[in-house]
Each structure stands twice: as structure tokens, then as C-alpha cells.
Amino acid sequence: MAQTCPVELHNVTFAYGEGELRRTVLRDVALRIEAGEIVLLTGPSGSGKTTLLTLIGALRAMQQGEARILGQELAAAREAERVALRSRIGFIFQSHNLLGFLTARQNVAMALELQGGLNEAERLARAAEMLSAVGLADHIDKLPAKLSGGQRQRVAVARALVAEPGLILADEPTAALDRASGQEVVHLLRDLARRQGTPILLVTHDPRILDIADRIVAMEDGRITQTPSPSA
Amino acid sequence: MNQLLRKPALLAADQGLAIPPTRRGAGPLAALGLAIRLAWRQLKADRARLATAIAGVMFACVLVFMQLGFKGALFDSATNMLAAMRADLFLMHPMTQASFRPERLPRIRAWQALADPDVAHAVPIYLEQATLRNPATGTRRSAQVIGFDASAGAVAFTGLPPLIEALQRPDTLAFDARSRPEFGPVGRLFRDHGPYHLQLGRRDFELVGLVEIGPSFGADGNVVMSETNFRRVFARPPGMADLVALRLTPGADATAVQARLRALLPADVVVLTHAELVRGERAYWENGTPIGFIFLFGSIMGLVVGMVIVYQILFADIAGHLSEYATLKAMGYSNAYLSRVVLGAAVILAVIGFIPGLGLAVFLYDFVAKATFLPLHMPPDRALSVFLMIFAMCFTAGLLAMRKLRDANPADMF
């Protein structure tokens, strides 16, 4: 198990629509992400980055090809298996998508409620600890509406990391943030993931954050065009 | 706690496993509790919407309670006469459907019943309708006349015992003080001036006292007199009675006596307990008339309106938080878990809408009962059955609203 790499894709092809409207967005994609590796996925709009991310995140059913994510074969996975896999992946979206009626701490604790073995006090303690790690120790009991955009995205980072996922998938996490907050968020994400040894696949257009990557993968027209070997 | 705070891998440089083991889910009961807590937190976040939802459930609740209350009150009053007759057992002709239209049974059955050692008294009861003249205006109105020998004590109308002796005199009667006001101020005149004459049919009677029975569907008022006096007014075959009331010896087992009498008596009588007699009368009015349906229809309308309100609230809650629900799905929450959140919200609304609804209904029952003299009260089984209806109403609304969850697609989140 420990030797298996977290993300392994072979010949993944994916199309939307039926018949004449069928539009192929991924063609024979192969991708490997090693344990602890931080990979940036770039490319123009419509190049298939987001579709690839949703397939790896088990948010969509596979069509063709093979994918093994955190040891789970996706090609023939049932819905329940995909749901179970998702709980082992940390997601960070363009917008924070926090639940507006829960405080920062309760939002983070939601990621822990899916696991047994922790009681409410332990969940809240872990969530508070994680929020301190993203620099929000003074804001744990605030509702998202009372936080700035950068702070909300940091709560989202804490939520993605708190359950110690085996993989983090992020889609343009800096898109809605100014330069300084964006830098702060991705560096936090990188540092925390490094400490947990969690690999990250991050889709971005933002040239300002390329420096956090171990490796940059570019996509165009549904294919991976350039895969430089890991710089580490 | 200390151990917990030190443990997380993000603080230690613990990079052993690239792939963490598959997680063990929370127990089903704990997961349900968490889903309901999430539902409650979401509901209470929007106070205005919560208040609307509670008002909707309360409205349905009160409407159903009032419909059932009026129905119950009408049927209770329909059985007033038989309910007031509190004897231990009754003999009735099997073809009698309702007390206002009795089938006669041979009076000899009463004496046959006395063969059982546990039957202390057997009292034939005679029922007829006759017009009673209003002492104030002189107009006539039809009343139920109940004739029986009161001295045996088998029929226990409230107010009867002190009148037993007076009723044995010729041409005397007792009037039901709870009769409808159309009979005139019979009771008030009696209380002010003592006994006076009343005309029943073409015959003058002396009013010697007041009893309490209550009007029924079949009769607006009641008159009680002795068997002898009854026979002076109505020419009837002497061997036939309309009902027989049996008084048992103290401590006798009514069901055992009932079984013995059934074996003993021929098939032209049925042996009923007091509860069975009242239930049979009530069933006639409930099933043999459209009254029950009218109230049922009103109740259903209340439930439908309540369901639409709850559905709208739950639907709006989901539609307004689609991206949050989709995020939860992306985090590994199953559709079934989110369905439980929606159903949890529905159940919470049922409970917190029912409680004030019940309170308001009890208040209204009291208010309406004082204004209309209808016997409105809140039996616990009615409260329970309305709660179950409201629960089912909210649950159905939740099931309908749940379909909107399918629109929360985590793949659209990126």
C-alpha cells in the first residue's frame, strides 16, 4: 500500500454529450503524482483541466481508461465507493463554499464528522487547532459572513486539511483573492501539505503562484503537452 | 486531550503512509444525530423563514384539531341520550340502527335476563317522540320521551334520583335541562316558580324536576317519565319495549354476564355493554351520514396546505444552498446523509409546529365550547393522532423537497 502512488491515470478519455454533439475533452491522458508531490496543472480554458480534476476527485463517473486514486480503482467504481473515496480527498474550490450558518470552527469540524472515533469535543479541538495553523486562531467562532475573502479561503484550506486527506485537489484557489491573500493561502497550503506529506494537484491560471510547485503539467486540447520531471 | 493535540500528523513530520487506510464511518445513530443537528442549525439560521414554517405547521395543526373537535363534539352529542343512561348491560333488538328509530324487542327478555344470578334489576325502556309546548310562546317542538321505571335505579341520568318518588305520581315528567333553547325557558321557570304544568302531545303533565341528558341529532330535547305515565300517552303493544337496561349485582363481571346472557337469550336480542351501545350509535352517525366525510375533507385540506408550505420552505432552503450541499457531497457526504438532513428539518418543523398548535387548539376548544355549548375537549388519543398526521405531512413534504438535492452536483463545483 505504502508504495502505491496516490494518483495514477492511464489512457483516460472523456467526452461530453451524445451523437453529433459529442465533444471529447480528454484524450489518452496519463498522469502520475507521487506521495508528497505538489503538481500544478495549467492550460487555457477548455483544455480539460477541470474535467480531469473532477475525475480524479471521483466527482464524475469514468468513461474510458484506468485510474487508481488512493488505492481505489475508479473505472468500475460504484457510487458508494466514489463517495467513500471523496471523504479521503481534501477539496478546495474557487469560491470557499463554506456553510453560511456554521461558524469557521463548525465548518472545519464538518470534515471530521464523517469519521468515527472522534467525539464532538475532539472534533472541535482539532478544528480549532487547524484554524490556528492557518492563522485564524482569533476567528474560530465567527460566521463566514464576518470574515474577509482571504480568511474564508483559509478556512476552506483548514477544512480540506483537517481530516488528514490522502490527496488535495484545488481548483483556482486564488481566483477570487488579491495578490497578497492569494500568495498567503497557497503558501499555507503548501507548507501544511508538506508537513502532512499530502500530495496536491492544483489547477491554476495564476502565474504568481507557480513557485510552490514541484512540477508543472500543462494541458491543451484534452492532452497533457508537457511533463517536466520533478525538480526535487 | 493533550495526546490528541500532539497527535495530528500536520505537526509531527509523520509521512509514513502515502495512502491513509479507508476511514471507518461514524455509527448510524451518531450520523443521524449529526444530520438532525445540521438541519436544526440551518433552520435556525434564517429566523423569518423558520417562523413562516412554524406558522404553516401550526395552521395545519389548528385546522385539523378544529375539524376533529367539531366532528367529535357532534358525534358526542349524537349519543348524549344513550351515554347518559349509564347502566351495566343493555338488551337491544339486533335490527336497531339508531335510538331515534328503535326496533322493538319482547319485554319478556328483561324478565328472562333476571334468571342470571348476577342480574339484579332489569328495566324495560320505552322511546317515543312527542311534541312539547313551549311554556312562553305556546309553539310546539318535537322531544324524545323516555319512559322507564326509575325506582330500580338501573338508568342513572344525572339529577334523577331525587325525582324518583315524584315521577311515580300520575301525569308527571322530568325535563332535560340541557335541551335546546327552542323549548322555551322550561328550566328557568321551574327553578323560579317550582312545579308547573307542561303540555306533552294533547295531555297536561306536571313538571316535577330537571335532569341532564343533552340534545342528540335525533331529538332537540328529552323528557323522562315513568313507564305507567308513558303508557297513558302512547298506545303501544304492552309486550314490547325499545331497550332494556340491566343492573348487575355489585362486583359482578359484566363481560362474563354478557356471555352467559348471549347463550341464554334467543336471537331477537343483542346484549351490549354501555360502551358498545354508545359506540354503535356513534358508528351509525359516522358511517351512515356524510357528516364524517365533511370533516375528513376539511382535515385533509388543512394537511395539504400545511404540506405545501413546509415543502416550499424546505425546497427554498435547498435551492438557496445548492453549492453548499454540493460541497458537502464533494467532501464525501452521501446523498442519503443529505436526505436525512432534509427529512430531519421536516421532522423538526413537525415537532416545533405541533406544540404551539396543540396549545392554540386547546385554547380555541375552550373558547368555542363556552360560546356554543358543544362538548369540545382534547382527548390524548386525538392529540396523538393529529401529531402523527402532522408528522406524516412534514415527512411527505421532506420527501418531495429531497428530490431537489439531485441538482446539487459536486462535479459542477469546479
Contacts between the chains, C-beta under 8 A, distances in Angstrom:
chain1	res1	chain2	res2	distance
A	1	B	17	7.1
A	1	B	18	8.0
A	1	B	19	5.6
A	2	B	16	7.0
A	2	B	17	5.5
A	2	B	18	5.9
A	2	B	19	7.2
A	3	B	18	8.0
A	4	B	18	6.9
A	4	B	19	6.2
A	5	B	18	6.9
A	6	B	18	5.6
A	6	B	19	6.2
A	35	B	15	7.6
A	35	B	18	3.4
A	36	B	15	6.5
A	36	B	18	7.5
A	50	B	414	4.6
A	53	B	414	5.6
A	54	B	410	7.9
A	54	B	411	4.6
A	54	B	414	5.7
A	57	B	330	6.9
A	57	B	410	7.9
A	59	B	330	6.1
A	59	B	410	4.6
A	59	B	411	4.2
A	59	B	413	7.5
A	59	B	414	7.8
A	60	B	411	4.7
A	70	B	19	4.9
A	70	B	20	7.7
A	71	B	19	5.0
A	80	B	334	7.3
A	83	B	329	7.8
A	83	B	332	5.9
A	83	B	333	7.7
A	83	B	334	4.8
A	84	B	22	6.7
A	84	B	23	7.7
A	84	B	332	6.9
A	85	B	332	7.8
A	86	B	329	7.7
A	86	B	330	6.1
A	86	B	331	6.6
A	86	B	332	4.1
A	86	B	410	7.7
A	87	B	23	6.0
A	87	B	331	6.7
A	87	B	332	2.7
A	88	B	20	6.3
A	88	B	22	7.3
A	88	B	23	6.5
A	88	B	332	7.5
A	89	B	332	7.8
A	91	B	327	7.5
A	91	B	330	4.8
A	91	B	331	6.6
A	91	B	413	7.7
A	93	B	327	6.9
A	93	B	330	7.9
A	93	B	413	5.3
A	93	B	414	6.7
A	94	B	414	7.5
A	95	B	323	7.4
A	97	B	323	5.4
A	97	B	324	6.0
A	97	B	326	7.7
A	97	B	327	4.0
A	97	B	413	7.0
A	98	B	324	7.7
A	99	B	42	7.7
A	99	B	321	7.6
A	99	B	324	5.0
A	99	B	327	8.0
A	99	B	328	7.9
A	100	B	45	7.0
A	100	B	321	7.8
A	100	B	324	7.3
A	101	B	41	5.5
A	101	B	42	5.3
A	101	B	44	7.7
A	101	B	45	3.2
A	101	B	46	7.8
A	102	B	41	6.3
A	106	B	41	7.6
A	110	B	38	8.0
A	110	B	328	7.2
A	110	B	331	7.1
A	111	B	331	5.9
A	113	B	26	6.6
A	113	B	31	7.9
A	113	B	34	5.2
A	114	B	23	7.0
A	114	B	25	6.5
A	114	B	26	6.8
A	114	B	331	7.3
A	114	B	332	5.3
A	114	B	333	6.8
A	115	B	23	4.9
A	115	B	24	6.7
A	115	B	25	7.1
A	115	B	26	6.7
A	116	B	23	7.9
A	116	B	24	4.8
A	116	B	25	6.0
A	116	B	26	4.5
A	116	B	27	6.3
A	116	B	30	7.4
A	117	B	24	6.5
A	122	B	4	5.8
A	125	B	1	6.9
A	125	B	4	6.3
A	125	B	5	6.8
A	126	B	4	7.3
A	126	B	8	6.7
A	129	B	5	6.4
A	129	B	8	6.8
A	130	B	8	7.9
A	130	B	10	7.5
A	133	B	10	6.4
A	159	B	331	7.8
A	161	B	10	6.8
A	164	B	8	7.1
A	164	B	9	5.5
A	164	B	10	7.3
A	164	B	20	6.5
A	165	B	20	7.7
A	166	B	18	7.1
A	166	B	19	5.2
A	166	B	20	5.0
A	171	B	413	7.9
A	171	B	414	4.3
A	192	B	10	5.7
A	195	B	9	7.5
A	195	B	10	5.1
A	195	B	11	7.2
A	195	B	13	6.5
A	196	B	9	5.1
A	196	B	10	4.9
A	196	B	14	8.0
A	196	B	15	7.7
A	197	B	9	7.5
A	197	B	14	7.4
A	197	B	15	3.3
A	197	B	18	7.3
A	199	B	18	7.8
A	203	B	414	7.6
